Amino acid sequence: MVKRILAGTATLVLLALAVVAISVVQFDVPREKLVGKYAGGASLFATLRSGASAHMRDEGNRDGPVLVLVHGSNASLHTWEPWVAELGDTYRIISMDLPGHGLTGRVPGDDYTREGMTSFVHELMDTLHVERFAIAGNSMGGGVAALYTLEHPEQVSALILVDAAGIPVKRDDDDVPLAFKIARMPVISQVVRYVLPRSLVEEGVRKVFVDQSKVTDEMIARYFDLSLHEGNRDATRMRFASYASRDEETFAARLGEIEVPVLVMWGDKDGLIPVSAAYAFKERIPQAELAIFENAGHVPMEEVPGESAAAVRAFLSKGRAEVAAGPVNGAGEGRDASLTESVAAEYSPVPAPL
């Protein structure tokens, strides 16, 4: 009788563990299953010379000056939708999902360093035949935008840094999302490759906003779903593993080489990259202008879109983005032959060889 009771108890425990495991284990989701939800409207896929299949959008005033937008860590091009709505009447706005993010996913060569991201953006601009533009980047994307300006100064008319990475700063560890902390732990990050509670993603999203009413269920679902895109968690692990603080020091030392007009924008209550970094950027780039937004966090383009977009418009209207929009691309209705309209019902992806 005792053996039967013990056997029954063990079975129940195993079943309970299985239920728990099923509830938290998350497998990769193929691009095809996500495209219907997140690649609507202006979304396109560009096949780059490296073999990467880049999810991107080319929106706004087709004849206007070009503004390129580069998102931050674990985000996607969707973070820029408020600016597209605010600035699209004047500017042709190009955004993309960086390697290991959004619907772009893993890329050939698995280079998720700042240099790799910069090369990816450069390839995309070449594919679109866009030769000159203003570029803006948020967080990690700010570092990419700054490096792009350093590496390709002939292409950049103006640089906009939005709560940007690239300056070594001291931060309160309590303000860093748990997901970021885990990604830096070699052993535990391997577990997150398969175990990703939705609550972990939600905590990360909420920490970049001051106004929690701006964090919607739809936003959390998007971050969670796109984190599960095939290859994105592997890419995130590789990206964090490649980070070295000494590289940040070396990069920051180059910022003084930037000669184009620069706007540094920051939320005064950014806990991820504190506002002190804005003044550090200004110190290293003397011609930079500052725009600090009160009661805003790490993503002012989403939290205070009207105010932040107005600052961009005022900055660029001084003549800093008065450049030719460049060819819109040659094949049929102005689209490049390497671009594919992403219509959910008729979607046929061009996956990057891995």
Residue pairs with C-beta under 8 A, 6 or more apart in sequence:
24 195
24 196
24 197
25 194
25 195
26 194
26 195
26 196
26 228
27 194
27 228
28 228
28 229
28 230
28 231
28 233
29 225
29 228
29 229
29 230
30 230
31 103
31 105
31 229
31 230
31 349
31 351
32 347
32 349
34 103
34 225
34 226
34 229
35 103
35 342
35 344
35 347
35 349
36 344
36 347
37 222
37 225
38 76
38 78
38 102
38 103
38 222
38 225
38 226
39 45
39 55
39 103
39 342
39 344
39 347
40 342
40 344
41 57
42 57
42 58
42 59
43 55
43 56
43 57
43 103
43 342
44 55
44 56
44 57
44 58
44 335
44 339
44 340
44 341
44 342
45 53
45 54
45 55
45 56
45 103
45 339
45 340
45 342
45 349
45 350
46 53
46 54
46 56
46 124
46 127
46 128
46 336
46 338
46 339
47 53
47 54
47 127
47 338
47 350
47 352
48 54
48 120
48 123
48 124
48 127
49 123
49 126
49 127
50 107
50 108
50 109
50 119
50 120
50 123
51 107
51 108
51 352
51 353
52 99
52 104
52 107
52 108
52 120
52 123
52 352
53 104
53 105
53 349
53 350
53 351
53 352
54 96
54 97
54 104
54 120
54 123
54 124
55 77
55 96
55 97
55 102
55 103
55 104
55 342
56 77
56 94
56 95
56 96
56 97
56 124
57 77
57 84
57 93
57 94
57 95
57 96
58 92
58 93
58 94
58 128
59 84
59 88
59 92
59 93
59 94
59 95
60 67
60 84
60 87
60 88
60 89
60 90
60 91
60 92
60 93
61 88
61 89
61 90
61 91
61 92
62 92
62 325
62 328
62 334
63 92
63 325
64 90
64 91
64 92
64 325
65 90
65 91
65 92
65 133
65 134
65 157
65 316
65 321
65 322
65 323
65 325
66 91
66 92
66 93
66 94
66 130
66 132
66 133
66 134
66 321
66 323
66 325
66 326
67 87
67 91
67 92
67 93
67 94
67 133
67 134
67 135
67 136
67 312
67 316
67 321
68 93
68 94
68 95
68 121
68 125
68 130
68 133
68 134
68 135
68 136
68 145
69 77
69 80
69 83
69 93
69 94
69 95
69 135
69 136
69 137
69 141
70 95
70 96
70 98
70 117
70 121
70 135
70 136
70 137
70 138
70 141
70 142
70 144
70 145
70 148
71 77
71 79
71 80
71 95
71 97
71 98
71 101
71 102
71 137
71 138
71 139
71 140
71 141
72 79
72 137
72 138
72 139
72 140
72 141
72 142
72 163
72 165
72 298
72 299
73 139
73 140
73 165
73 180
73 239
74 101
74 179
74 204
74 223
74 227
74 236
75 101
75 102
75 138
75 139
75 141
75 223
75 299
76 97
76 101
76 102
76 103
76 222
76 226
77 95
77 96
77 97
77 102
78 102
78 222
79 138
79 299
79 301
79 302
80 93
80 95
80 301
82 301
82 302
82 305
82 309
83 93
83 301
83 305
83 308
83 309
83 312
84 93
84 95
85 305
86 305
86 306
86 309
86 310
86 313
87 93
87 309
87 312
87 313
90 313
91 316
91 321
92 325
94 124
94 125
94 128
94 130
94 133
96 104
96 120
96 121
96 124
97 103
97 104
98 104
98 117
98 120
98 121
98 140
98 141
98 144
99 106
99 107
99 111
99 112
99 116
99 117
99 120
99 235
100 106
100 107
100 112
100 231
100 232
100 234
100 235
100 236
100 238
100 239
101 226
101 232
101 235
102 226
102 229
102 232
103 226
103 229
105 229
105 230
105 231
105 232
105 235
105 352
106 230
106 231
106 232
106 234
106 235
106 352
106 354
107 116
107 120
107 235
107 352
108 352
108 353
108 354
109 116
110 235
110 238
111 119
112 235
112 236
112 238
112 239
112 242
113 239
113 242
114 140
114 143
114 144
114 147
114 247
114 251
115 147
117 140
117 141
117 144
118 144
118 147
118 148
118 151
121 144
121 148
122 148
122 151
122 152
125 131
125 133
125 155
127 336
127 338
127 339
128 329
128 336
129 326
129 327
129 329
129 330
129 336
130 326
130 327
131 155
131 324
131 326
132 154
132 155
132 156
132 157
132 323
132 324
132 326
133 155
133 156
133 157
133 321
133 323
133 326
134 156
134 157
134 158
134 159
134 160
134 316
134 320
134 321
134 323
135 145
135 148
135 149
135 156
135 158
135 159
135 160
136 145
136 159
136 160
136 161
136 162
136 312
137 143
137 144
137 145
137 146
137 160
137 161
137 162
137 164
138 162
138 163
138 164
138 298
138 299
138 301
139 162
139 163
139 164
139 165
139 272
139 273
139 298
139 299
140 165
141 162
141 164
142 161
142 162
142 163
142 164
142 165
142 166
143 164
143 165
143 166
143 251
145 159
145 160
145 161
145 164
146 159
146 161
146 164
146 166
146 251
146 255
146 258
147 251
148 155
148 156
149 156
149 159
149 258
149 260
150 254
150 257
150 258
153 258
153 259
153 260
156 260
157 260
157 261
157 320
157 321
157 322
157 323
158 260
158 261
158 262
158 263
158 315
158 316
158 320
158 321
159 258
159 260
159 261
159 262
159 263
160 262
160 263
160 265
160 312
160 315
161 262
161 263
161 264
161 265
161 281
161 288
162 265
162 266
162 299
162 300
162 301
162 308
163 265
163 266
163 267
163 270
163 272
163 273
163 277
163 278
163 298
163 299
163 300
164 264
164 273
164 277
164 281
165 248
165 273
166 248
166 251
166 252
166 255
166 281
167 248
167 252
167 255
167 273
167 277
167 280
167 281
167 284
168 245
168 248
168 249
168 252
169 273
169 274
169 276
169 277
169 280
170 274
171 271
171 272
171 273
171 274
172 271
173 181
175 207
175 271
175 272
176 207
176 271
176 272
177 203
177 204
177 207
177 208
177 272
178 200
178 203
178 204
179 192
179 200
179 201
179 203
179 204
180 204
180 240
182 188
182 189
182 192
182 200
183 189
183 192
183 236
183 237
183 239
183 240
184 240
184 243
186 241
189 237
189 240
189 241
190 237
192 200
192 233
192 237
193 233
193 234
193 237
196 224
196 227
196 228
196 233
198 220
198 224
201 220
201 223
201 224
201 227
202 220
202 224
204 223
205 215
205 219
205 220
205 223
206 212
206 215
207 271
207 272
207 297
207 298
208 270
208 272
208 297
208 298
208 299
209 215
209 297
209 298
209 299
209 302
209 303
210 267
210 269
210 295
210 296
210 297
210 303
211 295
211 296
211 303
214 302
214 303
226 232
227 233
227 236
231 354
252 280
252 284
255 281
255 284
255 285
256 284
256 285
256 286
258 285
259 287
260 320
261 287
261 289
261 315
261 318
261 320
262 281
262 285
262 287
262 288
262 289
263 288
263 289
263 291
263 311
263 312
263 315
264 278
264 281
264 282
264 285
264 288
264 289
264 290
264 291
265 278
265 290
265 291
265 292
265 293
265 300
265 308
265 311
265 312
266 275
266 277
266 278
266 290
266 291
266 292
266 293
266 300
267 275
267 292
267 293
267 296
267 297
267 298
267 299
267 300
267 303
267 304
268 275
268 292
268 293
268 294
268 295
268 296
269 275
269 295
269 296
269 297
270 296
270 297
270 298
271 297
271 298
272 297
272 298
273 298
275 292
278 290
278 292
279 290
281 288
282 288
282 290
289 315
291 308
291 311
291 315
293 300
293 303
293 304
293 307
293 308
296 303
296 304
296 308
297 303
300 307
300 308
301 308
301 309
328 334
329 335
329 336
329 339
330 336
330 337
331 337
335 341
340 348
340 349
340 350
